Amino acid sequence: MKTKKTIFIGHPIGGDVPGNMEKVLKICKEIHSENAIPVAPYLVSLRYLDDAKPEDRELGCDANLETLRRGYIDEMWLFGDRISSGMKQEVEVALSLGIPVIPKTEGTARDFEEFKK
């Protein structure tokens, strides 16, 4: 049996939470295949946590970082028009763990270049 790649999907959420969740769902649908499994734990967290409440946001962000630390994520792919503050934390953890981080949009590629400096 062929091993599938698990891919953590990084995408800005704040601002237009429902709209950004829809964008992430669309990305997950496009990526999910016989070779790849998208992972976006925040999609579940945002169903019961309020991103506008700092304590809820912190719980959600901590869950995302723990997902990266668990050792089953093969790559992190970045989408959206920028790397948000939450994504920055995720990128830092991914890089510290040796997880390849791959920008997939112009905005994230630009911000990732700045991030690496």
FIBA-905691 format. One record per atom (N, C-alpha, C, O): residue in three letters; chain; atom name; x, y, z. Coordinates in Angstrom, 1 decimal. Example, Ala and Ser with C-alpha at 12.3 -4.5 7.8 and 13.67 -1.06 7.14 Angstrom:
PT   aa  ch  at      px      py      pz
PT  Ala   A   N    13.2    -5.7     7.8
PT  Ala   A  CA    12.3    -4.5     7.8
PT  Ala   A   C    13.2    -3.3     7.8
PT  Ala   A   O    14.2    -3.3     8.5
PT  Ser   A   N    12.8    -2.2     7.1
PT  Ser   A  CA    13.7    -1.1     7.1
PT  Ser   A   C    12.9     0.0     7.9
PT  Ser   A   O    13.4     1.1     8.0
This chain:
PT   aa  ch  at      px      py      pz
PT  Met   A   N     0.8    -1.2     0.0
PT  Met   A  CA     0.0     0.0     0.0
PT  Met   A   C     0.9     1.2     0.0
PT  Met   A   O     1.9     1.3     0.8
PT  Lys   A   N     0.6     2.2    -0.8
PT  Lys   A  CA     1.3     3.4    -1.0
PT  Lys   A   C     1.0     4.4     0.2
PT  Lys   A   O    -0.1     4.5     0.6
PT  Thr   A   N     2.1     4.9     0.8
PT  Thr   A  CA     2.0     5.9     1.9
PT  Thr   A   C     1.5     7.2     1.3
PT  Thr   A   O     2.0     7.7     0.3
PT  Lys   A   N     0.5     7.8     2.0
PT  Lys   A  CA     0.0     9.1     1.6
PT  Lys   A   C     0.8    10.2     2.4
PT  Lys   A   O     1.2    10.0     3.5
PT  Lys   A   N     0.9    11.4     1.7
PT  Lys   A  CA     1.6    12.5     2.4
PT  Lys   A   C     0.5    13.3     3.2
PT  Lys   A   O    -0.6    13.6     2.6
PT  Thr   A   N     0.8    13.6     4.4
PT  Thr   A  CA    -0.1    14.5     5.2
PT  Thr   A   C     0.4    15.9     5.1
PT  Thr   A   O     1.6    16.2     5.4
PT  Ile   A   N    -0.5    16.8     4.7
PT  Ile   A  CA    -0.1    18.2     4.4
PT  Ile   A   C    -0.9    19.1     5.3
PT  Ile   A   O    -2.2    19.1     5.3
PT  Phe   A   N    -0.2    19.8     6.2
PT  Phe   A  CA    -0.9    20.9     7.0
PT  Phe   A   C    -1.2    22.1     6.1
PT  Phe   A   O    -0.3    22.6     5.5
PT  Ile   A   N    -2.4    22.5     6.1
PT  Ile   A  CA    -2.8    23.6     5.3
PT  Ile   A   C    -2.8    24.9     6.1
PT  Ile   A   O    -3.5    25.1     7.1
PT  Gly   A   N    -1.8    25.8     5.8
PT  Gly   A  CA    -1.8    27.1     6.4
PT  Gly   A   C    -2.5    28.2     5.6
PT  Gly   A   O    -2.3    28.3     4.4
PT  His   A   N    -3.4    28.9     6.2
PT  His   A  CA    -4.2    29.9     5.5
PT  His   A   C    -4.7    31.0     6.5
PT  His   A   O    -5.0    30.6     7.6
PT  Pro   A   N    -4.7    32.2     6.2
PT  Pro   A  CA    -5.2    33.2     7.1
PT  Pro   A   C    -6.7    33.0     7.4
PT  Pro   A   O    -7.4    32.5     6.5
PT  Ile   A   N    -7.1    33.2     8.6
PT  Ile   A  CA    -8.5    33.0     9.0
PT  Ile   A   C    -9.2    34.2     9.4
PT  Ile   A   O   -10.3    34.5     9.1
PT  Gly   A   N    -8.5    35.1    10.2
PT  Gly   A  CA    -9.1    36.3    10.8
PT  Gly   A   C    -9.6    37.2     9.7
PT  Gly   A   O    -9.3    37.2     8.6
PT  Gly   A   N   -10.5    38.1    10.2
PT  Gly   A  CA   -11.1    39.0     9.3
PT  Gly   A   C   -12.5    38.5     8.8
PT  Gly   A   O   -13.5    38.8     9.4
PT  Asp   A   N   -12.4    37.7     7.8
PT  Asp   A  CA   -13.6    37.0     7.2
PT  Asp   A   C   -13.5    35.5     7.5
PT  Asp   A   O   -13.2    34.7     6.7
PT  Val   A   N   -13.8    35.2     8.8
PT  Val   A  CA   -13.7    33.8     9.2
PT  Val   A   C   -14.5    32.8     8.4
PT  Val   A   O   -14.0    31.8     7.9
PT  Pro   A   N   -15.8    33.1     8.2
PT  Pro   A  CA   -16.6    32.1     7.3
PT  Pro   A   C   -16.1    32.0     5.9
PT  Pro   A   O   -16.0    30.9     5.3
PT  Gly   A   N   -15.7    33.2     5.3
PT  Gly   A  CA   -15.2    33.1     3.9
PT  Gly   A   C   -13.9    32.4     3.8
PT  Gly   A   O   -13.6    31.7     2.9
PT  Asn   A   N   -13.0    32.6     4.8
PT  Asn   A  CA   -11.7    32.0     4.8
PT  Asn   A   C   -11.8    30.5     5.1
PT  Asn   A   O   -11.1    29.7     4.5
PT  Met   A   N   -12.8    30.1     5.9
PT  Met   A  CA   -13.0    28.7     6.2
PT  Met   A   C   -13.5    28.0     4.9
PT  Met   A   O   -13.1    26.9     4.6
PT  Glu   A   N   -14.3    28.7     4.1
PT  Glu   A  CA   -14.8    28.1     2.8
PT  Glu   A   C   -13.6    28.0     1.8
PT  Glu   A   O   -13.5    27.0     1.1
PT  Lys   A   N   -12.7    28.9     1.8
PT  Lys   A  CA   -11.5    28.8     1.0
PT  Lys   A   C   -10.7    27.6     1.4
PT  Lys   A   O   -10.2    26.9     0.5
PT  Val   A   N   -10.5    27.4     2.7
PT  Val   A  CA    -9.7    26.3     3.2
PT  Val   A   C   -10.3    25.0     2.8
PT  Val   A   O    -9.7    24.0     2.4
PT  Leu   A   N   -11.7    24.9     2.9
PT  Leu   A  CA   -12.4    23.7     2.5
PT  Leu   A   C   -12.2    23.4     1.0
PT  Leu   A   O   -12.0    22.2     0.7
PT  Lys   A   N   -12.2    24.4     0.2
PT  Lys   A  CA   -12.0    24.2    -1.2
PT  Lys   A   C   -10.6    23.7    -1.5
PT  Lys   A   O   -10.4    22.8    -2.3
PT  Ile   A   N    -9.6    24.3    -0.8
PT  Ile   A  CA    -8.2    23.9    -1.0
PT  Ile   A   C    -8.1    22.4    -0.6
PT  Ile   A   O    -7.5    21.6    -1.3
PT  Cys   A   N    -8.7    22.1     0.6
PT  Cys   A  CA    -8.6    20.7     1.1
PT  Cys   A   C    -9.2    19.7     0.0
PT  Cys   A   O    -8.7    18.6    -0.2
PT  Lys   A   N   -10.3    20.1    -0.5
PT  Lys   A  CA   -11.0    19.2    -1.5
PT  Lys   A   C   -10.1    19.0    -2.8
PT  Lys   A   O   -10.0    18.0    -3.3
PT  Glu   A   N    -9.4    20.1    -3.2
PT  Glu   A  CA    -8.6    20.0    -4.3
PT  Glu   A   C    -7.3    19.2    -4.1
PT  Glu   A   O    -6.8    18.5    -5.0
PT  Ile   A   N    -6.8    19.2    -2.9
PT  Ile   A  CA    -5.6    18.5    -2.5
PT  Ile   A   C    -5.8    17.0    -2.2
PT  Ile   A   O    -5.0    16.2    -2.6
PT  His   A   N    -7.0    16.7    -1.5
PT  His   A  CA    -7.2    15.4    -1.1
PT  His   A   C    -7.3    14.4    -2.3
PT  His   A   O    -8.1    14.6    -3.2
PT  Ser   A   N    -6.4    13.4    -2.2
PT  Ser   A  CA    -6.3    12.5    -3.3
PT  Ser   A   C    -5.7    11.2    -2.8
PT  Ser   A   O    -5.5    11.0    -1.6
PT  Glu   A   N    -5.4    10.3    -3.7
PT  Glu   A  CA    -4.8     9.0    -3.3
PT  Glu   A   C    -3.4     9.2    -2.8
PT  Glu   A   O    -2.8     8.3    -2.2
PT  Asn   A   N    -2.8    10.4    -3.0
PT  Asn   A  CA    -1.4    10.6    -2.6
PT  Asn   A   C    -1.3    11.6    -1.5
PT  Asn   A   O    -0.2    11.7    -0.9
PT  Ala   A   N    -2.4    12.4    -1.1
PT  Ala   A  CA    -2.2    13.4    -0.2
PT  Ala   A   C    -3.5    13.6     0.7
PT  Ala   A   O    -4.6    13.4     0.2
PT  Ile   A   N    -3.3    13.8     2.0
PT  Ile   A  CA    -4.3    14.0     3.0
PT  Ile   A   C    -4.1    15.4     3.5
PT  Ile   A   O    -3.1    15.7     4.2
PT  Pro   A   N    -5.0    16.4     3.3
PT  Pro   A  CA    -4.9    17.7     3.9
PT  Pro   A   C    -5.3    17.6     5.4
PT  Pro   A   O    -6.2    16.9     5.8
PT  Val   A   N    -4.6    18.4     6.2
PT  Val   A  CA    -4.9    18.5     7.6
PT  Val   A   C    -5.1    20.0     8.0
PT  Val   A   O    -4.2    20.8     7.7
PT  Ala   A   N    -6.2    20.3     8.5
PT  Ala   A  CA    -6.6    21.7     8.9
PT  Ala   A   C    -7.4    21.6    10.1
PT  Ala   A   O    -8.6    21.8    10.1
PT  Pro   A   N    -6.8    21.4    11.3
PT  Pro   A  CA    -7.5    21.2    12.5
PT  Pro   A   C    -8.4    22.4    12.9
PT  Pro   A   O    -9.4    22.3    13.6
PT  Tyr   A   N    -7.9    23.6    12.5
PT  Tyr   A  CA    -8.7    24.8    12.9
PT  Tyr   A   C   -10.1    24.8    12.3
PT  Tyr   A   O   -10.9    25.6    12.8
PT  Leu   A   N   -10.3    24.1    11.2
PT  Leu   A  CA   -11.7    24.1    10.7
PT  Leu   A   C   -12.7    23.5    11.7
PT  Leu   A   O   -13.8    24.0    11.7
PT  Val   A   N   -12.2    22.5    12.4
PT  Val   A  CA   -13.1    22.0    13.5
PT  Val   A   C   -13.2    22.9    14.7
PT  Val   A   O   -14.3    23.2    15.2
PT  Ser   A   N   -12.0    23.4    15.1
PT  Ser   A  CA   -12.0    24.3    16.3
PT  Ser   A   C   -12.9    25.6    16.1
PT  Ser   A   O   -13.5    26.0    17.0
PT  Leu   A   N   -12.9    26.1    14.8
PT  Leu   A  CA   -13.7    27.3    14.6
PT  Leu   A   C   -15.2    27.0    14.6
PT  Leu   A   O   -16.0    28.0    14.5
PT  Arg   A   N   -15.6    25.8    14.7
PT  Arg   A  CA   -17.0    25.5    14.8
PT  Arg   A   C   -17.5    25.8    16.2
PT  Arg   A   O   -18.7    26.0    16.4
PT  Tyr   A   N   -16.6    25.7    17.2
PT  Tyr   A  CA   -17.1    25.9    18.6
PT  Tyr   A   C   -16.3    27.0    19.3
PT  Tyr   A   O   -16.7    27.4    20.4
PT  Leu   A   N   -15.1    27.4    18.8
PT  Leu   A  CA   -14.4    28.5    19.4
PT  Leu   A   C   -14.6    29.8    18.6
PT  Leu   A   O   -14.9    29.8    17.4
PT  Asp   A   N   -14.5    30.9    19.3
PT  Asp   A  CA   -14.7    32.2    18.7
PT  Asp   A   C   -13.4    32.9    18.5
PT  Asp   A   O   -12.7    33.3    19.4
PT  Asp   A   N   -13.0    33.0    17.2
PT  Asp   A  CA   -11.7    33.6    16.9
PT  Asp   A   C   -11.5    35.0    17.4
PT  Asp   A   O   -10.4    35.5    17.6
PT  Ala   A   N   -12.6    35.7    17.7
PT  Ala   A  CA   -12.6    37.1    18.2
PT  Ala   A   C   -12.3    37.1    19.7
PT  Ala   A   O   -11.9    38.2    20.2
PT  Lys   A   N   -12.4    36.0    20.4
PT  Lys   A  CA   -12.1    36.0    21.8
PT  Lys   A   C   -10.7    35.5    22.0
PT  Lys   A   O   -10.3    34.4    21.6
PT  Pro   A   N    -9.8    36.3    22.6
PT  Pro   A  CA    -8.4    35.9    22.8
PT  Pro   A   C    -8.2    34.5    23.4
PT  Pro   A   O    -7.3    33.8    22.9
PT  Glu   A   N    -9.0    34.2    24.4
PT  Glu   A  CA    -8.8    32.9    25.0
PT  Glu   A   C    -9.1    31.7    24.1
PT  Glu   A   O    -8.5    30.7    24.1
PT  Asp   A   N   -10.2    31.9    23.3
PT  Asp   A  CA   -10.6    30.9    22.3
PT  Asp   A   C    -9.5    30.8    21.2
PT  Asp   A   O    -9.2    29.7    20.8
PT  Arg   A   N    -9.1    31.9    20.7
PT  Arg   A  CA    -8.1    32.0    19.7
PT  Arg   A   C    -6.8    31.3    20.1
PT  Arg   A   O    -6.2    30.5    19.4
PT  Glu   A   N    -6.4    31.5    21.4
PT  Glu   A  CA    -5.2    30.9    21.9
PT  Glu   A   C    -5.4    29.3    22.0
PT  Glu   A   O    -4.4    28.6    21.6
PT  Leu   A   N    -6.5    28.9    22.4
PT  Leu   A  CA    -6.8    27.4    22.4
PT  Leu   A   C    -6.7    26.8    21.1
PT  Leu   A   O    -6.1    25.8    20.9
PT  Gly   A   N    -7.3    27.5    20.1
PT  Gly   A  CA    -7.2    27.0    18.7
PT  Gly   A   C    -5.8    27.0    18.1
PT  Gly   A   O    -5.4    26.0    17.5
PT  Cys   A   N    -5.1    28.1    18.4
PT  Cys   A  CA    -3.7    28.2    17.9
PT  Cys   A   C    -2.8    27.1    18.6
PT  Cys   A   O    -2.0    26.5    17.9
PT  Asp   A   N    -3.0    26.9    19.9
PT  Asp   A  CA    -2.2    25.8    20.5
PT  Asp   A   C    -2.5    24.4    19.9
PT  Asp   A   O    -1.6    23.6    19.8
PT  Ala   A   N    -3.8    24.2    19.6
PT  Ala   A  CA    -4.1    22.9    19.0
PT  Ala   A   C    -3.4    22.7    17.6
PT  Ala   A   O    -3.0    21.6    17.3
PT  Asn   A   N    -3.4    23.8    16.8
PT  Asn   A  CA    -2.7    23.7    15.5
PT  Asn   A   C    -1.2    23.4    15.7
PT  Asn   A   O    -0.6    22.6    15.0
PT  Leu   A   N    -0.6    24.1    16.7
PT  Leu   A  CA     0.9    23.8    16.9
PT  Leu   A   C     1.1    22.4    17.4
PT  Leu   A   O     2.1    21.8    17.1
PT  Glu   A   N     0.2    21.9    18.3
PT  Glu   A  CA     0.3    20.6    18.8
PT  Glu   A   C     0.2    19.5    17.6
PT  Glu   A   O     0.9    18.5    17.6
PT  Thr   A   N    -0.7    19.8    16.7
PT  Thr   A  CA    -0.8    19.0    15.5
PT  Thr   A   C     0.5    18.9    14.8
PT  Thr   A   O     0.9    17.8    14.4
PT  Leu   A   N     1.2    20.0    14.6
PT  Leu   A  CA     2.5    19.9    14.0
PT  Leu   A   C     3.5    19.2    14.8
PT  Leu   A   O     4.4    18.5    14.2
PT  Arg   A   N     3.5    19.3    16.1
PT  Arg   A  CA     4.4    18.6    17.0
PT  Arg   A   C     4.3    17.1    17.1
PT  Arg   A   O     5.2    16.4    17.5
PT  Arg   A   N     3.1    16.6    16.7
PT  Arg   A  CA     2.8    15.2    16.8
PT  Arg   A   C     3.6    14.2    15.9
PT  Arg   A   O     3.7    13.0    16.2
PT  Gly   A   N     4.2    14.8    14.9
PT  Gly   A  CA     5.1    14.0    14.1
PT  Gly   A   C     4.5    13.3    12.9
PT  Gly   A   O     5.2    12.4    12.3
PT  Tyr   A   N     3.3    13.6    12.5
PT  Tyr   A  CA     2.7    12.9    11.4
PT  Tyr   A   C     2.5    13.8    10.2
PT  Tyr   A   O     2.0    13.4     9.1
PT  Ile   A   N     2.9    15.1    10.3
PT  Ile   A  CA     2.8    16.0     9.2
PT  Ile   A   C     4.0    15.9     8.4
PT  Ile   A   O     5.1    16.1     8.9
PT  Asp   A   N     3.8    15.7     7.1
PT  Asp   A  CA     5.0    15.6     6.1
PT  Asp   A   C     5.4    16.9     5.6
PT  Asp   A   O     6.6    17.2     5.4
PT  Glu   A   N     4.4    17.8     5.3
PT  Glu   A  CA     4.7    19.1     4.7
PT  Glu   A   C     3.7    20.1     5.2
PT  Glu   A   O     2.6    19.7     5.6
PT  Met   A   N     4.1    21.4     5.1
PT  Met   A  CA     3.1    22.5     5.4
PT  Met   A   C     3.1    23.3     4.1
PT  Met   A   O     4.1    23.7     3.6
PT  Trp   A   N     1.8    23.5     3.6
PT  Trp   A  CA     1.6    24.3     2.4
PT  Trp   A   C     0.9    25.6     2.8
PT  Trp   A   O     0.0    25.5     3.6
PT  Leu   A   N     1.4    26.7     2.3
PT  Leu   A  CA     0.8    28.0     2.7
PT  Leu   A   C     0.0    28.5     1.5
PT  Leu   A   O     0.4    28.6     0.4
PT  Phe   A   N    -1.2    29.0     1.9
PT  Phe   A  CA    -2.2    29.6     0.9
PT  Phe   A   C    -2.6    31.0     1.4
PT  Phe   A   O    -2.4    31.3     2.6
PT  Gly   A   N    -3.2    31.7     0.6
PT  Gly   A  CA    -3.8    33.0     0.9
PT  Gly   A   C    -2.9    34.2     0.4
PT  Gly   A   O    -2.0    34.0    -0.3
PT  Asp   A   N    -3.3    35.4     0.8
PT  Asp   A  CA    -2.7    36.6     0.3
PT  Asp   A   C    -1.5    37.0     1.1
PT  Asp   A   O    -0.8    37.9     0.8
PT  Arg   A   N    -1.3    36.3     2.3
PT  Arg   A  CA    -0.2    36.7     3.2
PT  Arg   A   C     0.0    35.6     4.2
PT  Arg   A   O    -0.7    34.6     4.3
PT  Ile   A   N     1.1    35.7     5.0
PT  Ile   A  CA     1.3    34.9     6.1
PT  Ile   A   C     0.8    35.7     7.3
PT  Ile   A   O     1.4    36.7     7.7
PT  Ser   A   N    -0.3    35.2     7.9
PT  Ser   A  CA    -0.9    35.9     9.1
PT  Ser   A   C     0.0    35.6    10.3
PT  Ser   A   O     0.9    34.8    10.3
PT  Ser   A   N    -0.4    36.3    11.4
PT  Ser   A  CA     0.4    36.1    12.7
PT  Ser   A   C     0.2    34.6    13.2
PT  Ser   A   O     1.2    34.1    13.7
PT  Gly   A   N    -1.0    34.1    13.0
PT  Gly   A  CA    -1.1    32.7    13.4
PT  Gly   A   C    -0.3    31.7    12.6
PT  Gly   A   O     0.3    30.8    13.1
PT  Met   A   N    -0.3    32.0    11.3
PT  Met   A  CA     0.5    31.2    10.3
PT  Met   A   C     2.0    31.3    10.6
PT  Met   A   O     2.7    30.3    10.5
PT  Lys   A   N     2.4    32.5    11.1
PT  Lys   A  CA     3.8    32.7    11.4
PT  Lys   A   C     4.2    31.7    12.5
PT  Lys   A   O     5.3    31.1    12.4
PT  Gln   A   N     3.4    31.6    13.5
PT  Gln   A  CA     3.7    30.7    14.6
PT  Gln   A   C     3.8    29.3    14.1
PT  Gln   A   O     4.7    28.5    14.4
PT  Glu   A   N     2.9    28.9    13.2
PT  Glu   A  CA     2.9    27.5    12.7
PT  Glu   A   C     4.1    27.3    11.8
PT  Glu   A   O     4.7    26.2    11.9
PT  Val   A   N     4.5    28.3    11.0
PT  Val   A  CA     5.7    28.1    10.2
PT  Val   A   C     7.0    28.0    11.1
PT  Val   A   O     7.8    27.1    10.8
PT  Glu   A   N     7.0    28.8    12.1
PT  Glu   A  CA     8.2    28.7    13.0
PT  Glu   A   C     8.3    27.3    13.6
PT  Glu   A   O     9.4    26.7    13.7
PT  Val   A   N     7.2    26.7    14.1
PT  Val   A  CA     7.2    25.4    14.6
PT  Val   A   C     7.6    24.3    13.6
PT  Val   A   O     8.4    23.5    13.8
PT  Ala   A   N     6.9    24.4    12.4
PT  Ala   A  CA     7.2    23.5    11.3
PT  Ala   A   C     8.7    23.5    11.0
PT  Ala   A   O     9.3    22.4    10.9
PT  Leu   A   N     9.3    24.7    10.8
PT  Leu   A  CA    10.7    24.8    10.5
PT  Leu   A   C    11.6    24.2    11.6
PT  Leu   A   O    12.6    23.5    11.3
PT  Ser   A   N    11.2    24.5    12.8
PT  Ser   A  CA    12.0    24.0    13.9
PT  Ser   A   C    12.0    22.4    14.0
PT  Ser   A   O    12.9    21.8    14.5
PT  Leu   A   N    10.9    21.8    13.5
PT  Leu   A  CA    10.8    20.4    13.5
PT  Leu   A   C    11.3    19.7    12.2
PT  Leu   A   O    11.2    18.5    12.0
PT  Gly   A   N    11.8    20.5    11.3
PT  Gly   A  CA    12.3    20.0    10.0
PT  Gly   A   C    11.2    19.7     9.0
PT  Gly   A   O    11.4    18.9     8.0
PT  Ile   A   N    10.0    20.2     9.2
PT  Ile   A  CA     8.9    20.0     8.3
PT  Ile   A   C     9.0    21.0     7.1
PT  Ile   A   O     9.1    22.2     7.4
PT  Pro   A   N     9.1    20.5     5.9
PT  Pro   A  CA     9.2    21.4     4.8
PT  Pro   A   C     8.0    22.4     4.7
PT  Pro   A   O     6.8    21.9     4.8
PT  Val   A   N     8.2    23.7     4.5
PT  Val   A  CA     7.2    24.7     4.3
PT  Val   A   C     7.2    25.1     2.9
PT  Val   A   O     8.2    25.6     2.4
PT  Ile   A   N     6.0    25.0     2.2
PT  Ile   A  CA     6.0    25.3     0.8
PT  Ile   A   C     4.9    26.3     0.5
PT  Ile   A   O     3.7    26.0     0.6
PT  Pro   A   N     5.3    27.6     0.2
PT  Pro   A  CA     4.3    28.6    -0.2
PT  Pro   A   C     3.7    28.2    -1.5
PT  Pro   A   O     4.3    27.8    -2.5
PT  Lys   A   N     2.3    28.3    -1.6
PT  Lys   A  CA     1.6    28.0    -2.8
PT  Lys   A   C     1.0    29.1    -3.5
PT  Lys   A   O     0.4    29.0    -4.6
PT  Thr   A   N     1.1    30.3    -2.9
PT  Thr   A  CA     0.5    31.5    -3.5
PT  Thr   A   C     1.6    32.6    -3.6
PT  Thr   A   O     2.6    32.6    -2.8
PT  Glu   A   N     1.3    33.6    -4.4
PT  Glu   A  CA     2.3    34.7    -4.5
PT  Glu   A   C     2.5    35.5    -3.2
PT  Glu   A   O     3.6    35.8    -2.8
PT  Gly   A   N     1.4    35.7    -2.5
PT  Gly   A  CA     1.5    36.5    -1.2
PT  Gly   A   C     2.2    35.7    -0.2
PT  Gly   A   O     3.1    36.3     0.6
PT  Thr   A   N     2.0    34.4    -0.1
PT  Thr   A  CA     2.7    33.6     1.0
PT  Thr   A   C     4.2    33.4     0.6
PT  Thr   A   O     5.1    33.4     1.4
PT  Ala   A   N     4.5    33.3    -0.7
PT  Ala   A  CA     5.8    33.2    -1.2
PT  Ala   A   C     6.6    34.5    -0.8
PT  Ala   A   O     7.8    34.4    -0.4
PT  Arg   A   N     6.0    35.6    -1.1
PT  Arg   A  CA     6.6    36.9    -0.8
PT  Arg   A   C     6.9    37.0     0.7
PT  Arg   A   O     8.0    37.3     1.1
PT  Asp   A   N     5.9    36.7     1.6
PT  Asp   A  CA     6.1    36.8     3.0
PT  Asp   A   C     7.1    35.8     3.5
PT  Asp   A   O     7.8    36.0     4.5
PT  Phe   A   N     7.1    34.6     2.9
PT  Phe   A  CA     8.0    33.5     3.4
PT  Phe   A   C     9.5    33.9     3.1
PT  Phe   A   O    10.3    33.7     3.9
PT  Glu   A   N     9.7    34.6     2.0
PT  Glu   A  CA    11.1    35.1     1.7
PT  Glu   A   C    11.5    36.1     2.8
PT  Glu   A   O    12.6    36.0     3.2
PT  Glu   A   N    10.6    37.0     3.2
PT  Glu   A  CA    10.9    37.9     4.2
PT  Glu   A   C    11.1    37.2     5.6
PT  Glu   A   O    11.9    37.6     6.4
PT  Phe   A   N    10.3    36.2     5.8
PT  Phe   A  CA    10.3    35.5     7.0
PT  Phe   A   C    11.7    34.8     7.2
PT  Phe   A   O    12.2    34.7     8.3
PT  Lys   A   N    12.2    34.3     6.1
PT  Lys   A  CA    13.5    33.5     6.2
PT  Lys   A   C    14.7    34.4     6.5
PT  Lys   A   O    15.8    33.9     6.8
PT  Lys   A   N    14.6    35.7     6.3
PT  Lys   A  CA    15.7    36.7     6.4
PT  Lys   A   C    16.1    36.8     7.9
PT  Lys   A   O    17.0    37.6     8.2
